[in-house]
Amino acid sequence: MKNKLTLLIIALLIVSSLLLSACGPSANPDGSVDVNVTLTDFGIESSVTKFQVGVPYHFIITNEGQVNHELMIMEPMMAGSNMTMEEMDAMALAYVEEDELTPGATQRLDYTFTEPAPAGSLEFSCHIVGHYEAGMKLPITVE
């Protein structure tokens, strides 16, 4: 009887820890949150798409594609926009340039959002010629 109770308690602890880990990203001891961002040809995936103001995020960005990519955190672009890369860099909240995200490369970007951004007003994106138009964008929300 005692062994069955011990096994039941262990099983409950395992299930509880699995459920808690599935609830979302876990904070590091310093309060920061790791976010895994994967760039492919031609898409963006992220372990988190809903962010909180004031939380420091560590974006771990991996280029799993066959060509260089970049990652920008910025407002969505209008179709046919003729902005230069320098203008986009100035408009971005944060970015990692294409020469740092060669195929197979992983880079880290630390960023803390300072104000809310409703759905549709910010995105992760790649603006190398033709990449954005091919679908390299992912909407994010900041609360």
Contacts in CASP RR format, 6 or more apart in sequence:
PFRMAT RR
TARGET T0000
AUTHOR 0000-0000-0000
METHOD contacts of the structure
MODEL  1
MKNKLTLLIIALLIVSSLLLSACGPSANPDGSVDVNVTLTDFGIESSVTK
FQVGVPYHFIITNEGQVNHELMIMEPMMAGSNMTMEEMDAMALAYVEEDE
LTPGATQRLDYTFTEPAPAGSLEFSCHIVGHYEAGMKLPITVE
24 48 0 8 1.000
25 33 0 8 1.000
25 34 0 8 1.000
25 35 0 8 1.000
25 47 0 8 1.000
25 48 0 8 1.000
26 33 0 8 1.000
27 33 0 8 1.000
27 55 0 8 1.000
28 34 0 8 1.000
28 58 0 8 1.000
30 56 0 8 1.000
31 55 0 8 1.000
31 56 0 8 1.000
32 55 0 8 1.000
32 56 0 8 1.000
32 57 0 8 1.000
32 58 0 8 1.000
32 110 0 8 1.000
33 48 0 8 1.000
33 55 0 8 1.000
33 56 0 8 1.000
33 57 0 8 1.000
33 58 0 8 1.000
34 47 0 8 1.000
34 57 0 8 1.000
34 58 0 8 1.000
34 60 0 8 1.000
35 46 0 8 1.000
35 47 0 8 1.000
35 48 0 8 1.000
35 57 0 8 1.000
35 58 0 8 1.000
35 59 0 8 1.000
35 60 0 8 1.000
36 46 0 8 1.000
36 47 0 8 1.000
36 60 0 8 1.000
36 62 0 8 1.000
37 44 0 8 1.000
37 45 0 8 1.000
37 46 0 8 1.000
37 47 0 8 1.000
37 59 0 8 1.000
37 60 0 8 1.000
37 61 0 8 1.000
37 62 0 8 1.000
37 71 0 8 1.000
37 124 0 8 1.000
38 44 0 8 1.000
38 45 0 8 1.000
38 46 0 8 1.000
38 61 0 8 1.000
38 62 0 8 1.000
38 64 0 8 1.000
39 61 0 8 1.000
39 62 0 8 1.000
39 63 0 8 1.000
39 64 0 8 1.000
39 65 0 8 1.000
39 69 0 8 1.000
39 71 0 8 1.000
39 101 0 8 1.000
39 126 0 8 1.000
39 136 0 8 1.000
40 64 0 8 1.000
40 65 0 8 1.000
41 65 0 8 1.000
41 66 0 8 1.000
41 67 0 8 1.000
42 126 0 8 1.000
42 131 0 8 1.000
42 134 0 8 1.000
42 135 0 8 1.000
42 136 0 8 1.000
43 126 0 8 1.000
43 134 0 8 1.000
43 135 0 8 1.000
43 136 0 8 1.000
43 137 0 8 1.000
43 138 0 8 1.000
44 71 0 8 1.000
44 124 0 8 1.000
44 125 0 8 1.000
44 126 0 8 1.000
44 136 0 8 1.000
44 137 0 8 1.000
44 138 0 8 1.000
45 138 0 8 1.000
46 124 0 8 1.000
46 138 0 8 1.000
46 140 0 8 1.000
48 57 0 8 1.000
49 138 0 8 1.000
49 139 0 8 1.000
49 140 0 8 1.000
49 141 0 8 1.000
50 140 0 8 1.000
50 141 0 8 1.000
50 142 0 8 1.000
50 143 0 8 1.000
51 57 0 8 1.000
51 113 0 8 1.000
51 140 0 8 1.000
51 141 0 8 1.000
51 142 0 8 1.000
51 143 0 8 1.000
52 113 0 8 1.000
52 142 0 8 1.000
52 143 0 8 1.000
53 113 0 8 1.000
53 114 0 8 1.000
53 115 0 8 1.000
53 116 0 8 1.000
53 142 0 8 1.000
53 143 0 8 1.000
54 112 0 8 1.000
54 113 0 8 1.000
54 114 0 8 1.000
55 112 0 8 1.000
55 113 0 8 1.000
56 110 0 8 1.000
56 111 0 8 1.000
56 112 0 8 1.000
57 110 0 8 1.000
57 111 0 8 1.000
57 112 0 8 1.000
57 113 0 8 1.000
58 108 0 8 1.000
58 109 0 8 1.000
58 110 0 8 1.000
59 71 0 8 1.000
59 108 0 8 1.000
59 109 0 8 1.000
59 110 0 8 1.000
59 111 0 8 1.000
60 106 0 8 1.000
60 108 0 8 1.000
61 71 0 8 1.000
61 96 0 8 1.000
61 101 0 8 1.000
61 106 0 8 1.000
61 107 0 8 1.000
61 108 0 8 1.000
61 109 0 8 1.000
62 104 0 8 1.000
62 105 0 8 1.000
62 106 0 8 1.000
63 69 0 8 1.000
63 101 0 8 1.000
63 102 0 8 1.000
63 103 0 8 1.000
63 104 0 8 1.000
63 105 0 8 1.000
63 106 0 8 1.000
64 104 0 8 1.000
65 103 0 8 1.000
65 104 0 8 1.000
66 103 0 8 1.000
67 103 0 8 1.000
68 98 0 8 1.000
68 99 0 8 1.000
68 101 0 8 1.000
68 102 0 8 1.000
68 103 0 8 1.000
68 128 0 8 1.000
69 98 0 8 1.000
69 101 0 8 1.000
69 126 0 8 1.000
69 128 0 8 1.000
69 131 0 8 1.000
69 136 0 8 1.000
70 95 0 8 1.000
70 96 0 8 1.000
70 97 0 8 1.000
70 98 0 8 1.000
70 101 0 8 1.000
70 126 0 8 1.000
70 127 0 8 1.000
70 128 0 8 1.000
71 95 0 8 1.000
71 96 0 8 1.000
71 101 0 8 1.000
71 109 0 8 1.000
71 124 0 8 1.000
71 125 0 8 1.000
71 126 0 8 1.000
72 88 0 8 1.000
72 89 0 8 1.000
72 92 0 8 1.000
72 94 0 8 1.000
72 95 0 8 1.000
72 124 0 8 1.000
72 125 0 8 1.000
72 126 0 8 1.000
72 127 0 8 1.000
73 92 0 8 1.000
73 93 0 8 1.000
73 94 0 8 1.000
73 95 0 8 1.000
73 111 0 8 1.000
73 122 0 8 1.000
73 123 0 8 1.000
73 124 0 8 1.000
73 140 0 8 1.000
74 88 0 8 1.000
74 91 0 8 1.000
74 92 0 8 1.000
74 93 0 8 1.000
74 95 0 8 1.000
74 122 0 8 1.000
74 123 0 8 1.000
74 125 0 8 1.000
75 91 0 8 1.000
75 121 0 8 1.000
75 122 0 8 1.000
75 123 0 8 1.000
76 120 0 8 1.000
76 121 0 8 1.000
76 122 0 8 1.000
76 123 0 8 1.000
76 125 0 8 1.000
76 137 0 8 1.000
76 139 0 8 1.000
77 83 0 8 1.000
77 88 0 8 1.000
77 125 0 8 1.000
77 127 0 8 1.000
77 132 0 8 1.000
83 91 0 8 1.000
85 127 0 8 1.000
88 127 0 8 1.000
89 95 0 8 1.000
93 111 0 8 1.000
93 113 0 8 1.000
93 122 0 8 1.000
94 109 0 8 1.000
94 111 0 8 1.000
95 109 0 8 1.000
96 107 0 8 1.000
96 109 0 8 1.000
98 128 0 8 1.000
100 107 0 8 1.000
101 107 0 8 1.000
113 142 0 8 1.000
115 142 0 8 1.000
116 142 0 8 1.000
116 143 0 8 1.000
117 140 0 8 1.000
117 141 0 8 1.000
117 142 0 8 1.000
118 141 0 8 1.000
119 139 0 8 1.000
119 141 0 8 1.000
120 139 0 8 1.000
120 141 0 8 1.000
122 139 0 8 1.000
122 140 0 8 1.000
122 141 0 8 1.000
122 142 0 8 1.000
123 137 0 8 1.000
123 138 0 8 1.000
123 139 0 8 1.000
123 140 0 8 1.000
124 137 0 8 1.000
124 138 0 8 1.000
124 140 0 8 1.000
125 132 0 8 1.000
125 136 0 8 1.000
125 137 0 8 1.000
125 138 0 8 1.000
126 132 0 8 1.000
126 136 0 8 1.000
126 137 0 8 1.000
END
